[in-house]
Amino acid sequence: MKSAESPTAAAPRGYARYLLLMIVGVMLFNTVDRYIVSILVDDIKADLALSDRQLGWILGPSFTLVYALSVFPLARWADRGVRRNIIALGLSVWSLFTLMTAWTQSFVQIFVMRMGVGVGEASASPAAQSLISDSVPPEQRSRGLSMLSVGAVLGLAVGMAGGGWVNELWGWRTAFLLAGSPGLGLALLFRLTIREPVRGAIEGRDSEGERSGNWLEDSRYLLSLPSMRWLIIAHALALLYTAGKGAWEPTFIRRVYDMGSAAAGTWYFLTTPLPSAFGIFLGGWLCDRWSRRDQRAHLWVPIVSTLGSSPFLVAFVLWPEQQRIELPWNLPPMPVAFLFSIVGSVLGAMHSAPFLAAVQGLARVRMRASAAALFSLTGSGIGSGIGPLVVGELNERLAPLHGDFAVRWALAWITLAFLLTAVTSAFAARSFRSDLGRGREDPPAEEQAPTPTPA
């Protein structure tokens, strides 16, 4: 596929901000369309007469298996083709399948719709990370990449809260209609207004000499870097905690503080996703400033993040639930523990953007989307896949001793994964600078594009 790359190396500041705003929108709808089904489970079950087993397949394998099979081929396409077009096409696909879910009448139909959402969404994050890396100066890359996570956090809030309200007012089918429709318009706007940057030009690097190999060759090179291997482990451990906490924290609030779903969902949003969005941006900003003096800041910030947040996160789940703060205007009292959650969420989210920026820095110019796919798939497959199961297993084992409050001790124990994230990040820091140098060197002769011979 012929590239539509612009000859401009550095994008104007106003355009760069517009690009990041558009990326936030893409990731917002990426997350909304992925998770909105979770808040609509009971209504879908009643309307389509589905079993919990069928709903389990809809919530899990229908999306995740197809996503896992699609992410590498689509990332390789992003490393060779026009990333702007790939993101716009993917957004159109997953928005259309979300929209069509409103008309499903059976388990098979909704399962197929979720498969389509998985294929479309697999195109977004790797291509977007590569696009940002070639559009934003390296000294601002962490902040730029933080917009991916900010968009995802906002999407989680819109999908869970907005989807629930729409369902209450107009039903689950309308929720899918409203979730899918805006993405089609955004896809067209993205295609018409976003420019394709020259790969590597913003760093003064030439990508023309690099051969675009297959994903296995790229993965072999990336995994040959010691810091990359440690980064993958650190990321998986971080996701083990954050995914386990995210899946079970609303249940913790309901059980320990005896709240209904509306109150628990509201407090959850105010004390975890909202401050996390600020922490994600703060981590990117701090990394960009610190890395001007030491590139290992991409690992130092996650170390500070995970070590600094752990005491607050443990205090959040173990603090006596009876202690409350009176609020004005007849609002219900706020548990003291929720203050610890706000601080812990800000600090704990600061590791996200530096990790993404570190991976983009280690990758060669024409394997950045593949590097993002490898990092996402291994981290999410291990961390996000296991984290909720670990907390659930701990709940079962601790229930005879703590009853319904077992979930608070399970969440406290899983915080150890954050401490191990700090340890593995420190190991990654040992070789990070030398591995960065390898990524900026010319590839070996056998990896370079062949020079055309004159006819």
Summary of the structure (lengths in Angstrom):
residues: 455
radius of gyration: 22.2
end to end distance: 23.7
largest distance: 83.9
contacts: 1650
relative contact order: 0.13
helix: 80%
strand: 2%
